[in-house]
């Protein structure tokens, strides 16, 4: 680390010279402007990027010898999450239909992507979404709303044997995944672009908690899918009203815990988050009652009830995890 003496001119202005090697490396000339960004930890960040435009990061994929299109999709998604905003796919021969279908699936499943150039041997995809259009709070509220409604509908479908509703819950999981990928991407983009982070009032340390919270919410959504999938095995089985009531009551308790943890996050309420963590014990007792119901059944019905009870328990535990994240997030405030 180099050290520099602070000079005072005119009795009011503090001056520190820039390292010559850095200035030359950035091709700075006389009268050029640099951005100076105060950080929360007391440091100053000096940057030549003052236009406010998002940096373009391009990732190229040569699909000439790719046979596994599933792997290609995962690589594209990985680049998207890591913050690349231009995806160039090339081939030394005509791009096969299977690859083009994979590219269409990628554009469909990720948010903000469009094809901007296409030939028989190449295709360019660009992210057109401005990070400022989907701030973290807005994205977290949206993914939370999706997951809460999925769980409510899964429990409704269980109560009334609604097969169509169960299948609809399963289909909505794609929307949850898309939002989670977007939140992860936004975190990576803003973490790399200090000017954008400053514009959005983004703090890297707190941003890590947003990413963790999003991942936990996505997993809670997966358990709504598990409940809905196992509902399908119970459609033709007439569960006793008391059994349905036991399962749905536990499910609603878990869902309330989830909602309360998110409310504690947005209300900055450490006490509420801590109280919610303590509720796990009560839910586990209720899930043991569901296990007892499963033991009274046979075959696929018993297995499905067991899976539903386990998912309800996991939702409560994830809600407690969210409570811990909230405390970690708020403790400095």
N, C-alpha and C positions, 0 to 999 in steps of 0.2 A: 504493500500500500504506500503510495506517495503521500507526502504531507505538503501543505501549502500555507504560507503565512497570509493572514487576513490583513488587507490594507484598507485604510479609510481615507477617502478623498472628499474634499468640500465639507468635511465635518459631519456628513450624513450618509454617504454612500460607502458600503462595504464591498470590496473587490477581491476576488480570488482568481488567479490566472488559470487557464485551462492547460492541461498537459499537451505539449507540442505534438507528441506522437499521436495522441488521440485526435487532435484537431486536424492533422494532416490525413489521418486514416479516414476521417469523415469528410475530407475535401472541403473544409471550411475556408472561407475567404473573408477578407475585411468587410465589415458591415452585414455579414450573414447573421441570421437570427437563430437562436436555439431556445428550446422550451425548458423552463425550470419548474419542476413539480415538487412541492413540499410533501413529504411522506409522513404518515402517522407516527412512525418511530423516530422522528426528528431528523431524518436524512433528507438530502435534496437529490432529485434525479434530474440530470441534464440530458436532453435528447435533441437530435436534429430533426425528428419527425414531429412537425407541428401542424401538418395539414388537417389532421383529424380523420383522414381516410384510413379504412381498415387495410392492413397489410395483406397483399395477395400471396398466398402460399399454394403452390402447385404440386400435385402428386401425379406422377405418370405411371400407368399400368400397361405393360406389354402383354397382351393376351394371346400371342401367337401360339404358345404351347400350353395354355391353361386348359385342362380338361375338367377340373373340379370347379364348377361354377359356384358351389356353396362357399368354397374357400375364397373365391373372388369377391363374393358379396361381403364376407366378413372383413376382407382387407379394405374394401371400399368404405364400409361402415367404420372400421377402425380409423381410417384417414379422416373421415368426417368428424368423428368424436374428438380426434386430436387437434382439430381446428383448421385443416386444409379447406380452402374454399374454391379451388379449381382442380378438377379431376380429368386428366387426359388419358383416354383409353386408345391404344393403338394396336395394330396387327400388321404383319408382313403379307397378309392375305385378307380376303373379305371376312369381316367379323361375322362369326356364325350366329344363327338365330338364338341358340341357347344363351350366348353371352349377351346379346341384345335384350333378351327377356330378363336376365339378371340385372342389367343396367336399368331397365324400366322398373323392376321391383325396388331397386335401391332408391331411385328418384321418388317412387310412390311411398316408400316407408320412411324416408328421411324428410325433414321439413325444410323448405326453402330452396330446393334444387330445381334447376331447369337445364335442358340441353341448349347450348348456345351455338354449337357448330357440329356438323355431322357429315361424314362421307362414308363410302363403303368400307374403308380401312381405318377410320378414326372417328372418335366421338369425344366432345368436350362438354363437361357438365360444370356448372358454376352455381355457387351458393349466392342467392340474391337477397337473403334475409339480413336486414340491419339488426345487429345485436341489441340496439337500443329499443327496438320494437317489441322485444320479448324479455323484459327485465326479470330477474330471478324471482321476485315476489309474485309477479303475475303468473309465471310458469308453475311455481310451486302450488299456488292456489288452484290453477287449472287441473294439474295432475291429481291433486287431492280430491277435487270435486268428482273427477272421473272415477277414481277408485272407490270413493264412498258410495256413489250410485251403483257401481258394479256389485258391491257387497249387499246393498239393500235389495237389489233386484235378484241376486242369487238366493237370499233368504226368502224373498217373496216366492220365487219359483219353487223352492223346497216346500213351502207351506201349501201351495196350491197345485203342485205337480205340473208346473208350466214348463214343458219341454222347450218351447220356442223361446221363452225368456232366458232359459239357461244357455241356449246356443247363442243368443244375442250377447250375453255377458262374456262368453268365451271370445266372440268376435271383437269385442271392444278392447281386448288386451293389446291389440296392435296400436291403438291410439295412445295407450299408456306408455308403451315402449318408445313410440316416436317422441313423446314429450321428454321422457327420461334421457334419450339420446341427445335431444336438443339442449337440455340443461347441462349435461356433461360437456357437450361441445362449447356452449357459451362460457363455461368455467375455464376451459382450456384456452379459448380465444382471448378472453379478457385477461387471463393470467399472463399472457405473452405480450399484450399490447397495453403498455402502461398509460398511454395517453387516453385510450378508450376507457381503461379502468378508472382513471381520474374523472373523465366526463360522466361516467355512470355512478360515481361515488362508490366504486367497488373496492372492497378490502379483501386481499387474497386469503387471509386467515379465516375470515368469516365465510368467504366463498367456498372453502373446503367443506364447511358444514352444510351449505346448500347442496353440494354434490352428494354428500352422505345421506342427507334427508331424502333427496330424490331417489337414490338407490333403494332406500328402505321402503319408500312409498311404492316403488315399482314392484318390490317383492310382496308387499301387502296385496297389490293388484293380482299377482300370480296366485295368491291363495283364494281370491274371489273366483278365479278360473278353476281352481281345484274343487271348490265347493260346487260350482255350476256343473262341472264335468261329472262329479259323483252324483249330483241330482238326477242325471239321466238314468242311472242304474236303479233309482228309487221310484221312477215314474209309475211303474206297474205294480209297485208294492204299497199296500195301504198301511202306512205308518200310523201308529196310535196318536191321537191328538196330543196326549201328554208327552210323547216322545218328540213330536214336532215342536211343541212349546219349549221343551228343555233345550233343544238345539238352537232354535231361533232366539231364545232369551240370551243364551251364552254368546251367540253371534252378535247380537245387538250391544251387549256389554263390551265386547272386543272392539266393535265399531265405534262406540262412544269413547273408548280409551284413545283410539286413533284420532278421532276428531278433536278431543280435548288436548292432546299433545300438540297438534298443529295450531290450535287456538292459543296455547301457551307460548308457542314460538312467535306468532304474530303479535300477541298482546304483551310479549316480553315478561312473562309471569313465571318466575322460577318456582314459586310456591306451588302453583298449579301443576307444573311439570313434575315436581317431586311427589305430590299427592297421587298423580296418575301412575307413577312407577310402583307405588305401594299397592295398587289395585290388582296387580298380576296374581297375587295369591288367591284372591276371591275367584278370579276367572279360572284358575287351574282346578279349583274344587268343582266348578260347574262342568269343566271338560271331563273330569273323572266320572260325572254322572252320564255324560254322553258315551264314554267308554263302556259303562255298565249296560247301556242300551244296546251297543254293538255286540256285546257278549251274549245277549239274549237272542240275537239273530243268527242266521246261517248264510254261508256262501257270499255272493257278491254284495248282498244287502249289508251284511255285517262289515265287510271290507269298506264299502262306501261310507257308511256311518262313521267308521273309525277314521277314515281320511278327512271327513268333514270336521270332526271333533279336533283332530290334530291341526288342521288349518286355522280353526278358530283360536286355538291356543297360541299358535305362532303369530297370528295377527296381534293378540294382546302383548306378546313378548316384543314384537317389533314396535308396538306403540310405546312400550317402556323404553326401548332403545332410543326412540325419538325424544322421549322425555330427557334422557341423558344428553343427547345432542343439544337440546334446548338449553340445558344448564351450562354445558360447555360453551355454547355460543354466547350466552348472556352474562357469564360470570364476571367478565371484565367491565361490564356496564353497571 
